[in-house]
Amino acid sequence: MDIYKVPMGSDFPEHVRRVWSQTQILLVLIGANWLRRADPLSPRVALRYVAVPAFALLVALLDRQRIRSARDLRIACFIIPLPFGTAFFREARTRPLAAFAVGAILGVVATCAMTISVSLRYHQPILPSDTFEWLENVEYVVSIAVGFFTGNLLARMPGVASWWPQKEDWVLLEVATALEKRIPIVPVLVDGAKMPAAEELPKGIRALAYRAATDVHSVPDFDAHMARLIAGIDKILAVKAS
């Protein structure tokens, strides 16, 4: 196991490449959520993706040359959060619900900031004075939240998400190294998992999608499936030895 075998102070990527030069076969265990890395959401990251786009929206509101009407502001409230939603996925690959929550908080904070800014600038009451103004503020909140969430969903699309593999994804490094060194690879689909399509995988390991896979279920077929896997490994090793 790497926690015991990796020498202290060693460069882990370089260690992987060195160890892989002695590896005869690689089993890639693929579960149902193998492609869906869900990191815990850091409060610092969440705060950054509320404060920065909220400031950008506030600056846009003050740009009277481009924002001349409520319609223009609604469009800006949808478009400006889009890239921030995409960047949020790249930095924190959380589940969609977490991204929606950050987008909703952004919508409330940004709308409040814009309302206070306009009130101070034109000496108006901070709180909306009638139902129409309340609904208008709700529209801004929804536009901002939907824009942020749409950007996040676009980043999750298989053809887009693979553009941004995370640097600390050691499984990605290990599989890419095995492909580079032409080590035989056997994808092992655990408990009914499906083989990822090439476009769903990061660019460096898309060749994995074309490797013949085998299934392993926990019960009641575990012994039979493992016997088949072991027999397949023996055949590969026998060919390499001949």
Backbone torsions as a table, in degrees:
resi	resn	phi	psi	omega
1	MET	NA	143.8	-172.2
2	ASP	-64.5	-25.2	-179.1
3	ILE	-69.6	-19.1	178.8
4	TYR	-105.4	-30.3	-170.7
5	LYS	-93.4	-20.9	-178.0
6	VAL	-77.4	121.9	-179.8
7	PRO	-62.4	143.6	178.6
8	MET	-59.4	137.2	176.8
9	GLY	77.4	2.4	-177.8
10	SER	-79.3	155.0	174.5
11	ASP	-78.8	111.9	-170.9
12	PHE	-62.5	-45.7	177.1
13	PRO	-57.8	-42.0	179.1
14	GLU	-67.4	-37.0	177.7
15	HIS	-62.9	-41.1	178.5
16	VAL	-60.7	-45.8	-178.9
17	ARG	-63.8	-36.6	180.0
18	ARG	-69.1	-44.2	179.6
19	VAL	-66.0	-38.6	-178.2
20	TRP	-65.0	-21.8	178.2
21	SER	-68.6	-15.9	179.4
22	GLN	-107.4	2.1	-175.6
23	THR	-87.8	135.9	-178.2
24	GLN	-96.0	-26.6	-178.4
25	ILE	-157.9	145.0	-179.8
26	LEU	-121.5	126.3	172.9
27	LEU	-98.0	123.9	177.8
28	VAL	-105.4	106.5	-178.0
29	LEU	-82.1	118.8	-175.3
30	ILE	-115.8	113.7	176.1
31	GLY	-96.9	-178.6	-176.0
32	ALA	-63.0	-30.3	-176.8
33	ASN	-109.2	24.7	-175.0
34	TRP	-58.9	-35.3	-178.3
35	LEU	-88.5	-13.2	-172.5
36	ARG	-103.3	85.6	177.0
37	ARG	-81.2	118.7	-178.8
38	ALA	-115.1	97.8	179.6
39	ASP	-80.6	149.5	173.3
40	PRO	-64.4	140.1	-175.8
41	LEU	-78.8	120.1	177.9
42	SER	-77.7	132.3	177.2
43	PRO	-57.2	-34.4	179.7
44	ARG	-65.0	-42.6	178.6
45	VAL	-65.8	-44.3	179.4
46	ALA	-60.5	-42.7	179.7
47	LEU	-63.1	-40.8	179.7
48	ARG	-61.8	-40.8	-177.5
49	TYR	-84.7	7.0	166.9
50	VAL	-103.8	-45.7	-174.8
51	ALA	-69.6	-46.3	-174.2
52	VAL	-67.2	-51.3	178.2
53	PRO	-66.6	-29.7	176.5
54	ALA	-64.0	-40.8	177.1
55	PHE	-64.9	-41.1	178.6
56	ALA	-61.5	-40.7	177.9
57	LEU	-66.9	-36.5	178.9
58	LEU	-66.1	-40.1	177.4
59	VAL	-64.7	-41.4	179.1
60	ALA	-63.1	-37.8	179.5
61	LEU	-62.4	-35.0	-177.8
62	LEU	-80.8	-9.3	180.0
63	ASP	-85.9	87.3	-174.8
64	ARG	-70.7	-14.5	178.1
65	GLN	-72.2	-28.3	-178.4
66	ARG	-107.3	-36.2	-179.7
67	ILE	-98.6	93.7	-175.1
68	ARG	-108.5	-9.0	-177.6
69	SER	-149.7	168.7	177.8
70	ALA	-62.9	-33.6	179.0
71	ARG	-64.4	-44.1	178.0
72	ASP	-61.1	-39.0	-179.6
73	LEU	-67.7	-38.2	177.4
74	ARG	-62.7	-41.7	178.4
75	ILE	-63.2	-43.9	179.1
76	ALA	-63.5	-36.8	179.8
77	CYS	-66.1	-24.0	176.6
78	PHE	-88.1	-42.8	-172.1
79	ILE	-76.0	-43.6	-174.9
80	ILE	-60.7	-41.9	-179.9
81	PRO	-72.4	-14.8	-176.8
82	LEU	-53.2	-56.4	-178.5
83	PRO	-65.1	-28.3	178.3
84	PHE	-69.2	-36.1	175.9
85	GLY	-64.6	-39.0	177.0
86	THR	-65.6	-45.6	179.6
87	ALA	-64.8	-33.1	178.7
88	PHE	-62.9	-40.4	177.3
89	PHE	-65.5	-39.6	-178.8
90	ARG	-63.7	-38.3	-177.0
91	GLU	-85.5	-39.2	-177.0
92	ALA	-132.3	96.9	-175.7
93	ARG	-80.5	65.5	-179.6
94	THR	-81.7	174.0	176.0
95	ARG	-70.9	157.1	-177.1
96	PRO	-55.8	-34.2	-178.4
97	LEU	-61.8	-39.4	178.4
98	ALA	-65.8	-40.7	177.9
99	ALA	-64.1	-39.1	178.4
100	PHE	-64.7	-39.4	179.8
101	ALA	-63.9	-43.2	178.3
102	VAL	-63.7	-40.8	177.8
103	GLY	-63.0	-39.5	179.2
104	ALA	-66.5	-42.2	177.7
105	ILE	-64.1	-42.2	176.4
106	LEU	-57.8	-43.9	-179.6
107	GLY	-60.0	-43.9	-179.5
108	VAL	-67.7	-47.0	-177.5
109	VAL	-64.5	-46.6	-177.9
110	ALA	-65.3	-41.1	179.6
111	THR	-65.4	-41.5	177.2
112	CYS	-62.7	-43.5	179.7
113	ALA	-63.2	-42.3	179.3
114	MET	-67.3	-39.1	179.5
115	THR	-64.6	-44.3	179.3
116	ILE	-65.0	-40.5	179.8
117	SER	-61.5	-46.1	179.6
118	VAL	-65.5	-39.3	-179.1
119	SER	-63.8	-42.9	179.5
120	LEU	-69.9	-36.4	-177.1
121	ARG	-70.2	-38.9	-176.1
122	TYR	-109.2	11.8	176.6
123	HIS	55.4	48.6	178.9
124	GLN	-110.7	162.7	175.5
125	PRO	-61.3	143.8	-179.3
126	ILE	-70.9	-44.4	-179.4
127	LEU	-78.1	140.8	176.5
128	PRO	-56.2	143.6	-173.9
129	SER	-92.9	-17.0	-179.3
130	ASP	-149.1	177.9	-176.5
131	THR	-62.6	-37.8	-179.1
132	PHE	-60.5	-44.4	-179.4
133	GLU	-68.2	-35.8	176.0
134	TRP	-62.4	-45.0	179.7
135	LEU	-64.9	-36.0	178.8
136	GLU	-63.2	-41.8	178.2
137	ASN	-67.3	-37.2	176.9
138	VAL	-63.2	-38.5	178.2
139	GLU	-61.6	-40.3	178.8
140	TYR	-65.0	-43.2	178.4
141	VAL	-58.9	-46.5	-178.4
142	VAL	-65.9	-43.0	-179.6
143	SER	-60.6	-43.1	-179.6
144	ILE	-66.2	-47.7	-178.8
145	ALA	-62.7	-42.7	-179.6
146	VAL	-67.4	-39.1	178.2
147	GLY	-62.2	-46.1	179.2
148	PHE	-63.1	-45.5	-177.3
149	PHE	-68.6	-35.5	177.5
150	THR	-63.5	-43.8	176.7
151	GLY	-60.4	-38.8	178.5
152	ASN	-66.7	-41.3	179.4
153	LEU	-66.8	-39.3	177.5
154	LEU	-60.7	-38.4	179.7
155	ALA	-68.3	-22.2	-179.0
156	ARG	-83.2	-11.6	-179.5
157	MET	-59.8	138.8	-174.4
158	PRO	-51.3	-42.7	-177.8
159	GLY	-71.9	-15.8	-178.4
160	VAL	-102.3	-43.0	-176.4
161	ALA	-59.1	-31.7	-178.1
162	SER	-71.5	-11.0	177.8
163	TRP	-69.5	-23.4	-170.0
164	TRP	-120.8	64.7	174.3
165	PRO	-65.1	142.6	-179.5
166	GLN	-78.3	144.3	-174.3
167	LYS	-63.3	-33.0	-176.0
168	GLU	-91.4	18.1	179.2
169	ASP	-82.9	90.5	-174.5
170	TRP	-70.7	-30.3	176.4
171	VAL	-61.5	-41.4	176.7
172	LEU	-59.3	-45.3	179.4
173	LEU	-62.0	-42.9	-177.2
174	GLU	-66.5	-43.9	-179.7
175	VAL	-67.9	-42.4	179.4
176	ALA	-61.7	-39.8	179.3
177	THR	-65.2	-41.9	178.5
178	ALA	-62.8	-41.1	177.6
179	LEU	-64.5	-41.4	-179.6
180	GLU	-63.3	-38.8	-177.6
181	LYS	-90.5	6.1	177.4
182	ARG	57.3	39.1	175.3
183	ILE	-80.0	134.4	177.2
184	PRO	-56.7	132.3	-177.9
185	ILE	-122.1	131.8	176.0
186	VAL	-118.5	109.0	173.2
187	PRO	-71.1	129.0	179.8
188	VAL	-111.8	110.7	-177.1
189	LEU	-88.0	113.9	-172.0
190	VAL	-93.5	127.5	173.1
191	ASP	51.5	50.9	172.7
192	GLY	84.1	8.7	177.7
193	ALA	-63.2	151.6	179.8
194	LYS	-100.5	148.5	177.9
195	MET	-70.0	126.2	179.5
196	PRO	-63.9	144.6	173.3
197	ALA	-75.7	158.4	-176.6
198	ALA	-58.2	-40.1	-177.4
199	GLU	-71.4	-14.0	177.3
200	GLU	-84.5	-15.0	-175.0
201	LEU	-95.8	151.9	172.4
202	PRO	-56.9	151.6	-172.3
203	LYS	-55.5	-37.2	-175.5
204	GLY	-70.6	-14.8	-177.3
205	ILE	-128.8	23.1	-178.6
206	ARG	-64.9	-24.4	177.8
207	ALA	-64.4	-19.4	178.2
208	LEU	-59.9	-31.6	-176.7
209	ALA	-63.0	-19.6	-177.0
210	TYR	-99.8	5.7	175.7
211	ARG	-82.8	137.2	177.6
212	ALA	-67.6	127.6	-175.6
213	ALA	-102.7	166.0	173.8
214	THR	-132.3	152.9	-178.3
215	ASP	-99.4	144.3	170.9
216	VAL	-136.0	118.6	177.5
217	HIS	-106.4	149.8	-176.5
218	SER	-67.2	-58.8	178.8
219	VAL	-141.7	151.7	-4.1
220	PRO	-92.0	7.0	-171.1
221	ASP	-99.5	13.5	-173.5
222	PHE	-57.5	-49.7	-176.7
223	ASP	-60.2	-43.8	-179.6
224	ALA	-65.6	-42.3	-179.5
225	HIS	-67.0	-39.8	179.2
226	MET	-67.8	-37.7	177.5
227	ALA	-61.4	-40.4	177.9
228	ARG	-65.8	-41.0	179.6
229	LEU	-64.0	-45.2	-179.5
230	ILE	-63.5	-41.0	177.8
231	ALA	-62.1	-39.7	177.9
232	GLY	-65.3	-39.0	177.2
233	ILE	-63.6	-43.1	179.4
234	ASP	-59.3	-39.6	-179.8
235	LYS	-65.3	-42.9	179.7
236	ILE	-62.9	-44.5	-178.4
237	LEU	-66.6	-35.7	178.4
238	ALA	-64.1	-40.8	177.6
239	VAL	-63.8	-41.7	-179.8
240	LYS	-66.0	-32.9	-177.8
241	ALA	-77.1	-23.2	-176.4
242	SER	-81.1	NA	NA
